[in-house]
Amino acid sequence: YHASVAGLSYNIYMAASGFQVILTGYNDKLRTLLENVIGKIAKFYVNPDRFAVIKEKLGKDYENNKFEQPYGQAMYYCYLLLCDQTWPWMEKLEALPHLEAEDLIKFTPMMLSRAFLECYIAGNIECSEAESIIQYVEDVFFKGPNPICQPLFQSQHLTNRVIKLESGMSYVYPIKGLNPSNENSALVHYIQVHQDEFMLNVKLQLFTLIATQPTFQQLRTVEQLGYITHLTQRNDYGIRGLQFIVQSTVKDPGYIDLRVEAFLRLFENKIYEMTDVEFKSNVKALIDTKLEKHKNLWEESGFYWHEIVVGTLKFDRIECEVAALERLTKQEFVDFFDEYIRIGAPQKRTLSIRVYGSLHSLEYTSDTGEQAELNKVQIEDIYSFRRSQPLHSSFKGSFDRTKL
């Protein structure tokens, strides 16, 4: 409370391979707050009464996932299908009742027995002071006659790996919505394209820029498939792609999936008939967006921290992608569309998550009973599918010390 009154705050979040501590506020006493927080973590004490309160709240949070909007459920299933080493909230909910305060007391020193630190400091702080702060944190955990932590062995460094869908294949995962009283159905139609690379990135970004408004116009305004209709990029630990998101009571996800493909067929002409003037105008619009300055320190820090968390460490990303856009030709862009996105493209990799609401239970039965088609796989179990697929390489897990 006293820190917040002085303009300082902190939060502790779960991360993909551990937890992260974020501190913000005036630099004058930021280190004092950090020392207090780190001290509490290093000598973590479990209050049994507080544990019971948090355990109950966490259980309610897990239960409330059942009432997530269907499109949110579809995006969550997409995450579970694509990302290795992820655990569903359903299993966490099942395990939670068996967890007691004594278990957490035993777990904490084991969790901290080996650790790897990644730190980022930005703002009104000198370089020497930033290094001193990091040295303090390292000393707390790694120094002394009986250090709390030992460095991770190389074999223990966790990686962020994503399922590599097979070229020319289409995967479908149909499932009933978790809330039987929700009439909405939802579709996430995901197209996996490439692993982080500047020129491919800007081609994908340019396609998204050009196709976003026509997607909304066709699928929502003209066909009125659903109030929630989006085309966005997707980035899973450096694996880039597109996702069409539609939530609807009007039509079932299987039908909407067909309409997304129909839109892509219709949109081919837009790509092929684009004039040089239109192409250059779209390129300029994307460059202008990239060159916009960060609105605040929080936004700027988010950009750099994302590079660290994913492991890409491309801190000059904006400059490099702008340079790639300036070199990009219209024919190269069309070739990219022909290779990765158009219907029948040789490198096309599609994953459709179909969440069926209460209005479309008959269509769900029909969808799950469909005969197998050539180049089309129906996924019956997320984890069996995940275990059977190859993985993209991970940017995470490099042991080089990189300073910004």
Buried (B, 14 or more C-beta within 10 A) or exposed (E): EEBEEBEBEBEEEEEBBEEBBEBBBEEEEBBEBBBEBBEEBEEBEBEEEEBEEEBEEBBEEBEEBBEBBBBBBBBBBBBBBBBBEBEBBEEBBEEBEEBBBEEBBEEBEEBBEEBEEBEBBEBEBEEEBBEEBBEEBBEBBBEEEEBBBEBBEEEEBBBBBBBBBBEEBBBBBBBBBBBEEBBBBBBBBBBBBBBBEBBBBBBBBBBBBBBBEBBBEBBBEEBEBBEBBBBEBBBBBBBBBBBBBBBBBBBBBBBBBEBBBBBBEEBBEEBEEBEEEEBEEBBEEBBEEBEEEEEEEEEBBEEBBEBBBBBBBBBEBBEBBBBBBEEBEBEEBBEBBBBBBBEEBEBBBBBBBBBBBBBBBEBBEEBBEEEEEEEBBBBEEBEEBBEEBEBBEBBBBEEEEEEE
